Amino acid sequence: MTAEPVTAPRPSGPDAPVPAGPEVADPRATRRRIVSGAIIVVVGIIAILAWGLGANPGHAAFSLSSSSDKVHIPAIRVPGGTAAIVLGAVIVALGAWQLVRGFPRRAFRWVVGAVILLFALAFLCWAATGQPGTPIDLLGALQLSIFAATPLILGALAGIVGERSGVINVAIEGQLLAGAFAGALFASVAHSDGVGIIGAALAGGLIGALLAVFAIRYLVNQVVLGVVINLLVLGLTSYLYHALMQEDAQTYNSPSVLAPIRIPVLADIPILGPLLFDANIIVYLMYVLIAVVDVGLFRTRWGLRTRAVGEHPRAADTVGINVRRIRYRNVILAGLIAGLGGAFLTIGAVGSFSANISSGKGFIALAAVIFGRWSPRGAIAAALLFGFTNELQVLLSVVGTPVQIPSAFLAMLPYVATLFAVAGLVGKVSAPAADGVPYTKE
């Protein structure tokens, strides 16, 4: 006779465990999924109706090479209206998938970027259809996009280094502006672009040190502190510009513009060569910094300690990591990187300084950090996207459009893209756990 198995009685009462069952969906996540999917569908419908069905008869032509390229790529010609309809249909399909199933959280920000890019391409097809003359220089537009994205990328790298350490860097705008001013001033006085680049980096580092002292030592609210520093730098540089540079521009505000450095062989690669390997020294330094920050954060002991300080400083302190020293060092390093981005605004692009030359680029860089979820690769992609939308106004002002579009509307495109990118479309984002939280030993 076999013994029957004994089953333990199921516990009851208020402390009894709840039996496992099907997972209940978070209603807020469901609502975000439906709202974001509906918005994407509407964007796709606008692309179909306005840019596709509203296009003039004819073809849109795009050029992907210049006459000086060794390998010439023929111009691409597509039916403008049809291409815009197809691009709009792809956007609608992405939105419908988001409505029904939903994309994974990590993949959704790439979907948002793809939607913005597809919508911009549909818009270009509408603008170029039926236009007489030479094709639209799409390669030139991409070059200008990288050109416009360079200070944004450097500012975003500065934001990532600071915020991964637990210090909110709202002062990127001030660091860019200080770097731009110092770059123009030192390059003009010393008649050396190299001195200008070093001076710009040091000026950004000085602003970073100011942020670090007040945020880490005196525990000032970091968001308020960043805004105050931005206003301080704006007022100081504007005063010195009017009092010094405008009085004697030849001495204090006449730096030369950095000449592009063409890398042999690499610059001859079709499309990629002219885009990446025919630029000035600051762009090449940006490439190096992208690799250093990305590898450093996730493959080195410095990166491990930085992320530990930004996520759980108390635990980092218990294993012997000097939390305050790490934060001081990284915030100053972030200022040096942002100062280099400021140098690009003057000696790397324009050749002179003007009041408020940064024009909100620091805040767009901060938005790129959020859009990229505090990851160097994601932030770089976001900065390139914002740079492309910024250059649309330049491209369309040259090409013209079937319907006259106010220049003010085109000028606000990068800010609209920034707003859509960070205001819910990328889903819920989480900063490092200790970001903005002062640390003091008990």
C-alpha positions as CSV (number, residue, x, y, z in Angstrom):
1,M,0.0,0.0,0.0
2,T,1.5,3.3,-1.1
3,A,1.4,6.4,1.0
4,E,-0.6,9.3,-0.4
5,P,1.4,12.5,-0.7
6,V,0.7,15.1,1.9
7,T,-0.1,18.6,0.7
8,A,0.6,21.5,2.9
9,P,-2.4,23.7,3.6
10,R,-2.5,26.9,1.7
11,P,-1.8,29.9,4.0
12,S,-4.6,32.3,4.5
13,G,-5.0,35.7,6.0
14,P,-3.9,39.2,5.1
15,D,-0.2,38.2,4.9
16,A,-0.8,35.2,2.6
17,P,1.1,35.3,-0.7
18,V,-0.9,36.1,-3.8
19,P,-0.9,33.2,-6.2
20,A,0.9,33.8,-9.5
21,G,-1.3,34.7,-12.3
22,P,-1.2,36.5,-15.6
23,E,0.8,39.8,-15.5
24,V,-1.4,42.9,-15.3
25,A,-0.3,45.6,-17.8
26,D,0.6,48.9,-16.4
27,P,-2.2,51.3,-17.4
28,R,0.2,54.2,-17.7
29,A,2.4,52.2,-20.0
30,T,-0.6,51.2,-22.1
31,R,-1.8,54.8,-22.3
32,R,1.7,56.0,-23.4
33,R,1.8,53.3,-26.0
34,I,-1.6,54.2,-27.4
35,V,-0.9,58.0,-27.4
36,S,2.5,57.7,-28.9
37,G,1.3,55.2,-31.6
38,A,-1.6,57.5,-32.5
39,I,0.7,60.5,-32.8
40,I,3.0,58.5,-35.2
41,V,0.0,57.5,-37.3
42,V,-1.1,61.1,-37.5
43,V,2.4,62.1,-38.6
44,G,2.3,59.5,-41.3
45,I,-1.1,60.6,-42.5
46,I,0.1,64.2,-42.7
47,A,3.1,63.0,-44.8
48,I,0.8,61.1,-47.2
49,L,-1.8,63.9,-47.6
50,A,0.4,67.0,-47.5
51,W,3.7,65.8,-48.9
52,G,2.5,62.9,-51.1
53,L,-0.9,63.8,-52.6
54,G,0.0,67.6,-52.4
55,A,3.2,67.2,-54.4
56,N,3.6,68.7,-57.9
57,P,3.7,66.3,-60.8
58,G,7.2,65.2,-61.7
59,H,10.3,63.8,-60.2
60,A,12.5,64.7,-57.2
61,A,16.3,64.6,-57.9
62,F,19.0,64.2,-55.2
63,S,22.7,64.3,-55.6
64,L,25.0,62.2,-53.4
65,S,28.4,63.3,-54.8
66,S,30.1,66.4,-55.9
67,S,32.1,67.2,-59.1
68,S,35.4,66.9,-57.2
69,D,34.8,63.3,-56.0
70,K,36.9,60.6,-57.6
71,V,33.9,58.2,-57.6
72,H,30.9,59.9,-59.0
73,I,27.4,58.6,-58.0
74,P,24.6,59.4,-60.5
75,A,21.8,61.6,-59.2
76,I,18.9,59.7,-57.7
77,R,15.5,60.5,-59.3
78,V,12.3,59.3,-57.8
79,P,8.6,60.2,-58.3
80,G,8.3,62.8,-55.6
81,G,4.7,62.3,-54.7
82,T,4.8,58.5,-54.8
83,A,8.0,58.5,-52.7
84,A,6.4,60.7,-50.1
85,I,3.3,58.5,-50.0
86,V,5.5,55.4,-49.5
87,L,7.5,57.1,-46.7
88,G,4.3,58.2,-45.1
89,A,2.9,54.6,-45.3
90,V,6.0,53.3,-43.5
91,I,5.4,55.8,-40.7
92,V,1.8,54.8,-40.5
93,A,2.8,51.1,-40.3
94,L,5.3,51.9,-37.5
95,G,2.5,53.8,-35.6
96,A,0.0,51.0,-36.1
97,W,2.5,48.5,-34.7
98,Q,3.1,50.7,-31.7
99,L,-0.7,51.0,-31.2
100,V,-1.3,47.2,-31.4
101,R,1.8,45.6,-30.0
102,G,4.2,48.2,-28.9
103,F,7.9,48.4,-29.5
104,P,10.4,47.4,-26.8
105,R,11.4,50.4,-24.7
106,R,15.0,50.5,-25.8
107,A,14.0,50.2,-29.5
108,F,11.3,52.8,-29.4
109,R,13.7,55.8,-29.4
110,W,15.2,54.5,-32.6
111,V,11.7,54.2,-34.0
112,V,11.0,57.9,-33.1
113,G,14.2,58.9,-34.8
114,A,13.3,56.9,-37.9
115,V,9.9,58.6,-37.9
116,I,11.4,62.1,-37.8
117,L,13.9,61.2,-40.5
118,L,11.3,59.6,-42.8
119,F,9.0,62.6,-42.3
120,A,11.9,65.0,-43.2
121,L,12.7,62.9,-46.3
122,A,9.1,62.9,-47.4
123,F,9.1,66.7,-46.9
124,L,12.2,67.0,-49.1
125,C,10.6,64.9,-51.8
126,W,7.6,67.3,-51.8
127,A,9.9,70.3,-51.9
128,A,12.1,69.0,-54.7
129,T,9.3,67.6,-57.0
130,G,8.9,69.6,-60.2
131,Q,11.7,72.0,-59.3
132,P,13.8,73.0,-62.3
133,G,17.6,73.1,-62.3
134,T,20.2,71.0,-60.6
135,P,19.3,68.2,-58.2
136,I,19.2,68.8,-54.4
137,D,22.6,68.4,-53.0
138,L,21.7,65.8,-50.4
139,L,25.4,65.0,-49.7
140,G,26.0,68.7,-48.9
141,A,23.0,68.7,-46.6
142,L,24.4,65.7,-44.7
143,Q,27.8,67.4,-44.4
144,L,26.1,70.5,-43.0
145,S,24.1,68.2,-40.6
146,I,27.4,66.8,-39.2
147,F,28.7,70.4,-39.1
148,A,25.7,71.6,-37.1
149,A,25.7,68.5,-34.9
150,T,29.4,68.8,-33.8
151,P,28.8,71.3,-30.9
152,L,25.7,69.3,-29.9
153,I,27.6,66.0,-29.8
154,L,30.4,67.6,-27.7
155,G,27.8,69.2,-25.4
156,A,26.0,65.8,-25.1
157,L,29.2,64.0,-24.2
158,A,29.8,66.6,-21.5
159,G,26.3,66.1,-20.2
160,I,26.7,62.3,-20.1
161,V,30.1,62.4,-18.3
162,G,28.6,64.8,-15.7
163,E,25.3,63.1,-15.1
164,R,26.7,59.6,-15.1
165,S,28.7,60.9,-12.1
166,G,25.5,62.2,-10.4
167,V,25.8,65.9,-11.2
168,I,23.1,67.5,-13.5
169,N,24.8,69.6,-16.1
170,V,22.3,72.2,-17.1
171,A,25.3,74.6,-17.6
172,I,26.3,73.1,-20.9
173,E,25.0,76.2,-22.6
174,G,27.3,78.4,-20.5
175,Q,30.2,76.1,-21.1
176,L,29.7,76.3,-24.9
177,L,29.4,80.1,-24.7
178,A,32.5,80.5,-22.6
179,G,34.4,78.2,-24.9
180,A,33.3,80.1,-28.0
181,F,34.3,83.5,-26.4
182,A,37.7,82.2,-25.2
183,G,38.4,80.5,-28.4
184,A,37.9,83.6,-30.5
185,L,39.8,85.8,-28.0
186,F,42.9,83.7,-27.5
187,A,43.1,82.7,-31.2
188,S,42.9,86.4,-32.2
189,V,45.5,87.6,-29.6
190,A,48.0,84.8,-30.1
191,H,47.3,84.5,-33.9
192,S,47.1,80.7,-33.4
193,D,44.2,78.4,-33.7
194,G,45.8,75.9,-31.5
195,V,46.0,78.4,-28.6
196,G,42.3,79.2,-29.3
197,I,41.3,75.6,-29.0
198,I,43.2,75.1,-25.7
199,G,41.8,78.4,-24.3
200,A,38.3,77.4,-25.2
201,A,38.7,74.0,-23.5
202,L,40.1,75.7,-20.4
203,A,37.3,78.2,-20.3
204,G,34.7,75.4,-20.4
205,G,36.7,73.6,-17.7
206,L,36.6,76.7,-15.6
207,I,32.8,76.8,-15.8
208,G,32.7,73.1,-15.0
209,A,34.9,73.7,-11.9
210,L,32.5,76.5,-10.8
211,L,29.6,74.1,-11.2
212,A,31.4,71.4,-9.3
213,V,32.3,73.6,-6.3
214,F,28.8,74.9,-5.7
215,A,27.1,71.6,-6.5
216,I,29.4,69.2,-4.6
217,R,30.9,71.3,-1.8
218,Y,28.0,73.8,-1.1
219,L,25.2,71.4,-2.1
220,V,23.4,74.1,-4.2
221,N,20.3,72.8,-6.2
222,Q,22.0,71.7,-9.4
223,V,19.2,72.7,-11.8
224,V,19.0,76.2,-10.4
225,L,22.7,76.5,-10.3
226,G,23.0,75.5,-13.9
227,V,20.5,78.2,-15.0
228,V,22.3,80.8,-12.9
229,I,25.7,79.9,-14.4
230,N,24.2,80.1,-17.9
231,L,22.9,83.6,-17.2
232,L,26.3,84.6,-15.6
233,V,28.3,83.5,-18.6
234,L,25.8,85.1,-21.0
235,G,26.0,88.5,-19.2
236,L,29.8,88.3,-18.8
237,T,30.5,87.4,-22.4
238,S,28.0,89.9,-23.8
239,Y,29.6,92.7,-21.7
240,L,33.2,91.8,-22.8
241,Y,32.0,91.5,-26.4
242,H,30.6,95.0,-26.4
243,A,33.4,96.5,-24.3
244,L,36.4,94.7,-25.8
245,M,35.7,92.9,-29.1
246,Q,33.5,95.5,-30.8
247,E,35.9,98.3,-29.8
248,D,38.9,96.6,-31.4
249,A,37.7,93.6,-33.5
250,Q,40.9,93.3,-35.4
251,T,42.9,92.6,-32.2
252,Y,40.4,90.6,-30.2
253,N,37.8,89.1,-32.5
254,S,39.5,88.2,-35.8
255,P,40.4,84.5,-35.5
256,S,41.0,82.5,-38.7
257,V,38.6,79.6,-39.5
258,L,40.1,76.1,-39.1
259,A,40.8,74.7,-42.5
260,P,39.5,71.2,-43.3
261,I,42.1,68.4,-43.2
262,R,41.5,65.8,-46.0
263,I,42.6,62.3,-45.0
264,P,44.0,60.5,-48.1
265,V,42.3,57.3,-49.3
266,L,39.6,57.5,-46.6
267,A,38.2,60.8,-48.0
268,D,37.8,59.1,-51.4
269,I,35.3,56.6,-50.1
270,P,31.9,57.4,-51.8
271,I,29.5,59.3,-49.6
272,L,31.2,58.4,-46.3
273,G,34.6,59.9,-47.3
274,P,33.4,63.5,-47.9
275,L,31.1,63.2,-44.8
276,L,33.6,62.0,-42.2
277,F,37.1,62.5,-43.5
278,D,37.3,66.0,-44.9
279,A,36.8,68.1,-41.8
280,N,38.7,70.3,-39.4
281,I,40.7,69.3,-36.4
282,I,37.8,69.8,-33.9
283,V,35.7,67.3,-35.7
284,Y,38.5,64.7,-35.6
285,L,38.9,65.4,-31.9
286,M,35.2,64.8,-31.5
287,Y,35.6,61.3,-33.1
288,V,38.3,60.5,-30.6
289,L,36.2,61.8,-27.7
290,I,33.2,59.7,-28.8
291,A,35.3,56.6,-28.7
292,V,37.1,57.5,-25.4
293,V,33.8,58.3,-23.6
294,D,31.9,55.3,-25.0
295,V,34.7,52.8,-24.3
296,G,35.7,54.5,-21.0
297,L,32.3,54.4,-19.5
298,F,31.6,50.8,-20.1
299,R,35.0,49.1,-20.5
300,T,37.3,50.7,-17.9
301,R,37.7,51.0,-14.2
302,W,37.1,54.7,-14.4
303,G,33.8,54.1,-16.1
304,L,32.8,51.5,-13.6
305,R,33.5,53.9,-10.7
306,T,31.8,56.7,-12.5
307,R,28.6,54.7,-13.0
308,A,28.8,53.5,-9.4
309,V,29.0,57.0,-8.1
310,G,26.1,58.1,-10.2
311,E,23.9,55.1,-9.3
312,H,24.7,54.4,-5.6
313,P,27.3,56.7,-4.1
314,R,26.9,55.3,-0.6
315,A,27.7,51.8,-1.8
316,A,30.7,53.2,-3.8
317,D,32.0,55.0,-0.7
318,T,31.8,51.8,1.4
319,V,34.2,50.0,-1.0
320,G,36.7,52.8,-0.9
321,I,35.8,55.0,-3.9
322,N,36.2,58.7,-3.2
323,V,32.8,59.9,-4.4
324,R,33.5,63.6,-4.3
325,R,36.8,63.3,-6.0
326,I,35.3,61.3,-8.9
327,R,32.5,63.9,-9.2
328,Y,34.9,66.9,-9.2
329,R,37.1,65.3,-11.8
330,N,34.3,64.3,-14.1
331,V,32.4,67.6,-14.0
332,I,35.6,69.5,-14.8
333,L,36.3,67.0,-17.6
334,A,32.8,67.6,-18.9
335,G,33.5,71.3,-19.0
336,L,36.6,70.8,-21.0
337,I,34.7,68.8,-23.6
338,A,31.9,71.3,-23.8
339,G,34.5,74.2,-24.1
340,L,35.9,72.4,-27.2
341,G,32.4,72.4,-28.6
342,G,32.3,76.2,-28.0
343,A,35.5,76.6,-30.0
344,F,33.8,75.0,-32.9
345,L,31.2,77.7,-32.9
346,T,33.8,80.4,-33.5
347,I,37.2,79.3,-34.9
348,G,35.7,76.1,-36.3
349,A,32.8,77.6,-38.2
350,V,32.1,81.4,-38.2
351,G,35.5,83.0,-37.6
352,S,34.3,85.5,-35.0
353,F,32.4,85.7,-31.8
354,S,29.0,87.4,-31.4
355,A,26.8,87.8,-28.3
356,N,24.8,84.6,-27.4
357,I,26.4,82.7,-30.3
358,S,25.4,79.4,-28.7
359,S,21.7,80.2,-29.1
360,G,20.3,77.4,-27.0
361,K,22.6,74.7,-28.4
362,G,23.5,73.6,-24.9
363,F,19.8,72.9,-24.1
364,I,19.4,70.9,-27.3
365,A,22.5,68.9,-26.3
366,L,20.9,68.3,-22.9
367,A,17.8,67.1,-24.7
368,A,20.0,64.7,-26.8
369,V,21.3,63.2,-23.5
370,I,17.8,62.5,-22.4
371,F,16.7,61.2,-25.8
372,G,19.7,58.9,-25.9
373,R,19.0,57.7,-22.3
374,W,22.4,58.8,-21.0
375,S,24.2,56.6,-23.5
376,P,26.9,58.1,-25.8
377,R,25.6,56.3,-28.9
378,G,22.0,57.2,-28.4
379,A,22.9,60.9,-27.6
380,I,25.1,61.1,-30.7
381,A,22.3,59.7,-32.9
382,A,19.9,62.3,-31.4
383,A,22.4,65.1,-31.9
384,L,22.8,64.1,-35.6
385,L,19.0,64.1,-36.0
386,F,18.7,67.6,-34.5
387,G,21.5,68.8,-36.7
388,F,19.7,67.5,-39.8
389,T,16.5,69.2,-38.9
390,N,18.5,72.4,-38.3
391,E,20.0,72.3,-41.7
392,L,16.7,71.7,-43.4
393,Q,16.0,75.5,-43.3
394,V,19.3,76.2,-45.0
395,L,18.6,73.6,-47.7
396,L,15.0,74.7,-48.4
397,S,16.0,78.4,-48.5
398,V,18.3,77.5,-51.4
399,V,16.0,75.1,-53.2
400,G,12.7,76.8,-52.6
401,T,9.4,75.0,-52.0
402,P,6.1,74.8,-54.0
403,V,4.4,76.8,-51.3
404,Q,6.2,79.6,-49.5
405,I,7.1,78.6,-46.0
406,P,7.9,81.3,-43.5
407,S,11.6,81.3,-42.5
408,A,10.6,81.5,-38.8
409,F,8.8,78.2,-39.1
410,L,11.8,76.6,-40.6
411,A,14.1,78.0,-37.9
412,M,12.0,76.4,-35.2
413,L,12.2,72.9,-36.7
414,P,15.1,71.7,-34.6
415,Y,13.4,72.8,-31.4
416,V,10.1,71.1,-32.5
417,A,12.1,67.9,-33.1
418,T,13.7,68.3,-29.7
419,L,10.3,68.8,-28.0
420,F,8.7,65.8,-29.6
421,A,11.8,63.7,-28.8
422,V,11.7,64.3,-25.1
423,A,8.1,65.0,-24.3
424,G,6.8,61.5,-24.1
425,L,7.4,60.0,-27.5
426,V,10.6,58.3,-26.3
427,G,8.7,56.7,-23.5
428,K,9.6,56.7,-19.8
429,V,13.3,57.6,-19.3
430,S,15.2,57.2,-16.1
431,A,18.3,59.1,-15.2
432,P,21.1,57.6,-13.1
433,A,19.6,57.0,-9.7
434,A,21.8,59.6,-7.9
435,D,21.7,62.2,-10.6
436,G,21.2,65.6,-9.0
437,V,21.4,64.1,-5.5
438,P,24.1,65.7,-3.3
439,Y,26.3,63.3,-1.4
440,T,27.5,63.9,2.1
441,K,29.1,61.4,4.6
442,E,27.0,60.8,7.7
